[in-house]
Amino acid sequence: MRRLAAEGLGSLLLAATVIGSGIMAERLAGGNAALALLANTGATVAALAVLIRLLGPISGAHLNPAVSFVQALRRVLSWREASAYALAQVLGCCLGAVLAHAMFGLPTLQWSLHARSGPSQWLSEAVATFGLLLVVLGGRGEEVPWMAAAWIGAAYWFTPSTSFANPAITIARSLSNTFAGIQPQDVPAFIVAQFAGALAAYYVARNVFCMCDRRRSSPTRAASAAGSHSP
C-alpha cells in the first residue's frame, strides 16, 4: 500500500505540474507558443526529477504504466503488482488534472478539444517512450532522476507530439481543455505508440546493456515518467 500510495501521489503531482504549468504559461506568454512551451518544459523537468528522487526509494517512482509494464516483463514486478501500479498512476494523473483546474479556477471536469493525431505524432510518441525506457533500464542509481527528466525535457522540443511518453498522463490530459490537452479520440493511438516504444526499448536494452531479467527482490530502480510532458 505504501508503494501504491507513492505512485498515486507522484502521478497526481506530476500531472498537476504538467497541466498547471501549461495553463500558467499560456496566460503569461501573450500568445507566444514557443515561450509557453519553454515554461511548461522547465516546470515539468524540475518536478519530474524531484519526484523520482523523492519517491524512488519507496516504489521505484515509475509514475508511468509503460515503465511498470517493462518491469513486469523483466519480472522485477509481478503482473498483479504492475496492474495495481498502473491503476494508481492513472487515477493519480486524473486527480492531478482536476487539481490543476481547481487551482486556476477552471471547471474541474473538462474534455480536451486539442487535436493530436497522425503518423508523425505516433512515431514521436514511440521514440520519446523508447528513449525514456532506455534511461530507466540503463541508468545508474542516482543518475536516473536527472537523466529521465533531461530526456523528457529534450523530447518536448525534438518531437512534434511534445513527448507525452506516458499512458497515464495521456489519459489525464484528455480531461483538460488547456495548453497541455489532447482530445479523447486521439488517446488510444498515443497509448499504443507508447507501449510499442517501451517494448522496443526492453528488447534493445537486453542486448545493449546486457540486461538480464530477474525476479523482484527489492524496490525497482527509480524511473519516470513522463512521464511526462507538455503540449
N, C-alpha and C positions, 0 to 999 in steps of 0.2 A: 504493500500500500504506500510506503514511503516513496518507492521508485515511481509509482504511477502518479502520486501527488506531485513529485518533482517534474515529471514530463508534462502534466497538465498545466502546472503553474508556469513553467518555462515557455510552453507554447502560447499560453494566454498573453504573457508579457511580450513575446516576440511579435505576435500578430498585432497587439496594441501599438507596438513601436512602428511596425511597417505601415499600418493604416493611419495611425495618428500623425506620424511624421509626414506622410503624404498629404494629409489634409492641411497641416500647418504650412508645408512647403508651397502648396498650391495657393494658399491665401496670401502668402508673403512674397511670392515670386513675381507677381504682377503680370502673369501670362507668359513668363519666360520658362518654357518647359525644361530646358537644359539646367537652369538654376534649381528648379523644383526637384528634378531627378538627383542632382548633386546633393541637395539637402537630405532627401529621402535616403540616398545611399549612405551618407555619413552616419545618420541615426541608426540605420539597420546594422551596419558593420559594427558599431560600438556596442549596441545591445546584444548582438549575437555572440561576440567574443566574451562579454561579461557573463552571459547566461551559461555558455558552455563551460567556462572556467568555474562558475559557481556551483552548477548542478551536476557536472561531470562525475564527481566522486560519489554521488548518490545513485544516479540512474544511467550514467553514460551520456546524458544530455543529448539524446538523439533529436528530439523536437521535430521529428520528420519520419513519417511512415516508410519512406524509401530506405532510410538508414536502418530502421528496425527490421525491415524485410530482408536486407542483406545480412544483418547479424543473425537472423533466423536461418538463412541459408548456410551460414558458417557454423551453425549450432552453438553460437555464443548465447543466443536466446532460444527458448523453446518457441514453437509456433503459437502456443497459447499465450505466452508472455508477449510475443511480438504483436499479437492481435490486441491484447489489452493496452499495450503501449500506443498502438495506432488509434484506438478509441479515445484514449486520454488526450492524445495530440490533436485530433480533430475537434473534440469538444473544447479543449483549451483554446485553440485558434479561433473557433466561432465565438466563444465568450470574449476573446480579445477584440474581435471586431465590434461587438456590442459595447464593450468598454470604451473603445476609441470614439465611437459615435456619441456616447454619453458625455465624455469629457469635452467634446466640441459642440455640444448642444444640438446634435443632429438626430433625426429619427433613428431609434435604436435598431429597428428591423427594416432592411432595405434589400433590393435586388439590383445588382450592377447592370448597367447598360453599356459598359465599356467592351467593345468587340476586340477579341484577341484570337485570331484563327489563321489557318493556312499552313502549308508545309514548312515555310521558313520559321514560323513560330514554334512548331512542334519539334523541328530539328534543334532549335535553340534550347528548348527545354531539355531535350535528351543530352545535349552537350554540357549544359550547365550542371545537370544532375550527375552526369558521368564524372566531371571534374571534382565535384563535391565529394562523391563517394571515394574517389582516388585519394583525396586528402584524408578522409575518415579511415580508410584501410591502410594507408601507407604512412600517415603522420606519426610522429613520435611523441607520446606523452603530452607534456605541457606546450608543445608546439602547435597542437591541433586547434585550440581556440582561435589563435590569431590567423593560422593558415586557412581554416574554414571561413572565417569572417572575411579575410582578404580575397579569397576566391569569389565569394558571393558579391562582394563589392565590385570586383573587376567585371564579373559577368553581368552586372547591371548595365554595363556600358558596352560590352562587346557582343551582346545578344539583343536582337530586336524584341524579344519577349521580356527583357529586363529580369531574367533569372528568377523565376519563382522557385524552381528546383525542390519543391516540397508539396506533396499532395494535400496535406492538412491545411497549409496556408492558402493553397489554391482554392480549396473549398470555402475557407473563411472569406477570402477576397471577393467571392461571388456574392457575398452578403453585404457588400459595401459599394454603393454607387458614388465612389470618390476616386481620387487620383490613382489609387492602387488597385482598383476593381477589375473584375473580369466577368463578363456575362455568363450566367449559369450554363448555357448551352455549349460554351467553349471549354468548360472544365474537364469533361471526360477525356478529350483528346490530349489535353495537357498532362493529365494523370497517367495515361498510357505511355506518353513520351517520357515522363519522369521515371517510371518503373523500368522502361526499356533502357534508359541511360544508366540506371542503378545496376541492372542485371549485367550490362556490358562491362561496367567498372568492376564488378565482382570477378568476372572471368579474366579480365586483363590483370587485375591485382594479384590473382593467384599465380600468375607467371612472372610479372614484373617484380613483385615484392617477395616472391617465393612464399606466399601467404598460405598457411595450412588451416583447414577447417579444424575446429576444436569444440569440445563441449564446454558449456559455461562453468567456470569455477570462480569467477569474480565479476563485479560490475563491469559492463562493457566500456570500451575506450570512449572518452568524450568525443562527440561528433555532432555536427549540426543538424542544422538547417535546414535553413533557409532557408534551412532554410529558409529560408529566406524571404525576402525581397521588397521590391518596389514596384513602380508601374510598368 
